[in-house]
Amino acid sequence: MINVTKSYLPNIEKYKSYIDKIYESNWLTNSGPLVQELEIRLSKYLGVKNIILVSNGTVALDIAYKALDLKDEVITTPFSFVATTSSIVNANLNPVFADINEKTFNINPKNIEKLINKSTNAIVPVHVFGNACEVEEIENISKKHNIKVIYDAAHAFDVKYKDKSLLSYGDISTLSFHATKLFHTIEGGAIITNDDSLVEKIRYLINFGIKNQTHIPYIGTNAKMNEFEAAMGLCLLDDIEDIKSARKNIVNFYEDSLKNLLQLQEHNIYSTKNYSYFPVVFDDEDMLLKVQKALNEKDIFPRRYFYPSLDSLSYIKYNQECKISRDLSKRILCLPLFVDLAFKDQELIINTVKKSLN
Ligand SMILES: *Cc1c(COP(=O)(O)O)cnc(C)c1O
């Protein structure tokens, strides 16, 4: 069986050597030595100023909204994983959807400004499939209207924009290190910010709002990463260049084979690729279903990602239909992409797609 993704596991002896260290230190969680080491190594590797590791990418979003004291309305994209919207609703904020660009799949800055009113507090864009948003346009809008920007950068591990980390845009960027992501810590995530004044508050918020034994200034939560997760991250970081080059080869072969037959994502020309996903877009949903069925019959399971469009969720209060996102979400499929996807299996996937298109 071939799934859309397969978690990367590092050398087991290396992972065991970290587990031995945890047994020696007897320090399992609460900002232990491995979490601290991973924060230092990631901030260097990614080229970001402040990084705070947390237990997952969803809670990273929750904490970001709390750290910035958001209220009322937040403008976001309808084309993302459900956590982008559900985290906004869970924070008692109202998501307002700005439709996407049909070529880049990212929020269209042209649709953002007309939705801004007195209640607008922030913009929450997503770098969809690791493709950089139009960050400079979004920055201009946020400055003009004095509103915050939180990037859900769950897909954008190690993407550079004009030679600087894409994660350094916005007030806060969040990452997911879930087992299915390009870089993972089993479960995990991170909060990235250039604003030094937010770092202390974020560190208290992830630990129940506790500052010290006598002072609890914030309503916090439990969002701590543990040492076993950090150990996995340290092992993966050693292998990250190999992981990326293997994925790059797979993506290039898909691209060469399918670019004349299917719509592919248009990539931001100012940014690097991280080869995190390989989405293809069909002419209509029937064609997608036909291809999906043909692949499933060969035990190959691509994923309808993202579907449904988030503006159509049952708990979204008022009708704000985003036509482009709804249309795209019905026609888009992510093909299997992981480090040890065998060449002959990839050939089978490509040939099956090609055959069912005719
Ligand atoms: C994976 C993902 C999340 C959630 O991250 P978790 O670590 O699974 O909680 C949020 N947003 C996007 C776009 C994602 O792909």
The ligand as a Tripos MOL2 file, in Angstrom:
@<TRIPOS>MOLECULE
LIG
   15    15     1     0     0
SMALL
NO_CHARGES

@<TRIPOS>ATOM
      1 C1         -0.6810   20.2230    9.9470 C.3       1 LIG1
      2 C2         -1.3130   21.5630    9.8970 C.ar      1 LIG1
      3 C3         -1.7580   22.2370   11.0480 C.ar      1 LIG1
      4 C4         -1.8510   21.5730   12.3870 C.3       1 LIG1
      5 O1         -0.6680   21.1230   12.9090 O.3       1 LIG1
      6 P1         -0.6640   19.9320   13.9920 P.3       1 LIG1
      7 O2          0.7640   19.8590   14.4020 O.co2     1 LIG1
      8 O3         -1.1460   18.6940   13.3220 O.co2     1 LIG1
      9 O4         -1.5610   20.3540   15.1260 O.co2     1 LIG1
     10 C5         -2.2150   23.5390   10.9220 C.ar      1 LIG1
     11 N1         -2.2630   24.1510    9.7290 N.ar      1 LIG1
     12 C6         -1.8700   23.5340    8.5930 C.ar      1 LIG1
     13 C7         -1.9170   24.2900    7.3100 C.3       1 LIG1
     14 C8         -1.4110   22.2120    8.6390 C.ar      1 LIG1
     15 O5         -1.0790   21.5850    7.5070 O.3       1 LIG1
@<TRIPOS>BOND
     1     1     2 1
     2     2     3 ar
     3     2    14 ar
     4     3     4 1
     5     3    10 ar
     6     4     5 1
     7     5     6 1
     8     6     7 2
     9     6     8 1
    10     6     9 1
    11    10    11 ar
    12    11    12 ar
    13    12    13 1
    14    12    14 ar
    15    14    15 1
@<TRIPOS>SUBSTRUCTURE
     1 LIG1         1 GROUP 0 **** ****
